[in-house]
């Protein structure tokens, strides 16, 4: 069963971004995924579930 079109587009965008990742930094509780030029492609901050 396929996902709705909007979900599939979002999923493909994430996969495309992940394919460009060449490095990462971890500062405190923040993870950044970086491209080959050191530009941040994505940033993730630790958050506690409530």
BALO-249249 format. One record per residue (C-alpha): x, y, z; residue number from 1; residue in one letter. Coordinates in steps of 0.001 Angstrom, whole numbers, plus 500000, padded with zeros to 6 digits. Example, Ala and Ser with C-alpha at 12.3 -4.5 7.8 and 13.67 -1.06 7.14 Angstrom:
<sites>
        x        y        z    nr   rest
   512300   495500   507800     1      A
   513670   498940   507140     2      S
</sites>
This chain:
<sites>
        x        y        z    nr   rest
   500000   500000   500000     1      X
   501428   503357   498977     2      X
   501419   506495   501099     3      X
   499531   509623   500046     4      X
   501403   511733   497492     5      X
   502369   514483   499964     6      X
   503914   511948   502337     7      X
   505838   510271   499520     8      X
   507201   513659   498387     9      X
   508323   514489   501925    10      X
   509946   511074   502291    11      X
   511802   511483   498996    12      X
   513019   514944   500055    13      X
   514492   513437   503244    14      X
   516207   510646   501286    15      X
   517600   513193   498796    16      X
   518974   515312   501652    17      X
   520502   512271   503377    18      X
   522302   511331   500158    19      X
   524114   514708   500327    20      X
   525384   514250   503895    21      X
   529188   514147   504045    22      X
   529718   514845   507732    23      X
   528153   515782   511022    24      X
   528757   517775   514170    25      X
   527438   517083   517630    26      X
   527433   520096   519931    27      X
   525822   519547   523289    28      X
   522463   518023   522423    29      X
   522346   519309   518827    30      X
   523231   517124   515840    31      X
   523908   518815   512495    32      X
   524178   516911   509223    33      X
   526603   518647   506848    34      X
   527212   518655   503119    35      X
   530668   518547   501526    36      X
   531137   522303   502012    37      X
   530279   522136   505711    38      X
   526840   523676   505203    39      X
   524166   522373   507572    40      X
   521538   520351   505731    41      X
   519557   519424   508855    42      X
   519657   520160   512561    43      X
   518215   517992   515306    44      X
   517856   519049   518947    45      X
   517229   516615   521764    46      X
   513780   517050   523237    47      X
   512148   515001   525915    48      X
   508803   513440   525121    49      X
   506045   514508   527475    50      X
</sites>
